[in-house]
Amino acid sequence: MPSEDLLRVFQGLVSLDCIAWRVGMAHAARLICSRCAAGDPHHTNALRSIGGSEGRHPVYDLHVAEGGGLAECWAGPIWKELEKGEH
């Protein structure tokens, strides 16, 4: 049976691997979408109701564009995968 120290080292490596995966995916999103690369914010919606008290949630397939319009985010699926937090 592995010692607790060895187990902590393994857990740390898994954690670093997860961080590397997340950083790599975020970098890929910025390469795919010029609006992500420029730092343009994603559009947000209320989770349940217009102006609801629960706050706002990003809509990853849309960016806020010039003049308040909306523009497609080419990296939306990547951001949705990152939000899951399973890696």
N, C-alpha and C positions, 0 to 999 in steps of 0.2 A: 504494500500500500504506500502511495507517495506521501512524503512528509508534507506538513502544512506549508512550509516555505516553498517547496517545489510547486505545490498547488497554486500558491499566490503568484509565483512567477508565470505559470501557465496562464492564469486568469489575466495577468497584466499583458501578456503577449496577445491574447485573444482580443483584449480591449484595444491595444494598439492597432491590430489588424482591422478592427471595426472603424477606428478613427481614420486610418489610411483609406479604407474603402469609401467612407463618407467624403473625405477631402478630394479623392480622385473623381467621384461622381459629381461633386459640385464644380470641379474644374472642367469636367467634360461638358456640363450644362453651359458653362460660360463660353466654351469653344463652339458649341452647336448654335447658340442663340446670341445674336449681336446685342439684343436688348438686355439680356442677362449680363453680358460682358460689360455693357455700359452702366450697369447698376440700376436700370429702370425698375421701379417697384412693380410687384405683381398686384393685380386687382384684388380687392377683398369684398366679401359678402358677409352678412350676418348669418350665423349658423341656422337659426330657426325662423326669425321674423325680421322684418325691416326695422332697423333701429333697436333690435332686441338688446337686453342687458347682458347677454352672454358674450358680447364682444364680436370681433370680426375675424374672419378666417381667410387665408389666401386662396385665390383661385389661380392655380399654377399654370393653367393653359392660356392666361391672359395677362398682359402688361398694361399699366396705365400709360397711355401715349400722350403726345403733345396735345395741348388744348383740352385735356380731360377725356379724350377718346380712349378706345381700347385697341390693342394690337396683339396678335397671336404670339405665344411663347413656344418656340420650337423645341424647348427642352422641358416642357411641362411634365411628361411622364417620368423624367429623372427626378424632378423635385417631388413628385407624388411618392415615388419609391423611397426617397430620403425621409419624407415625413413619416412613413410607416415605422422607421426606427428599428427594423428587425435585424439589421446587420451590425 
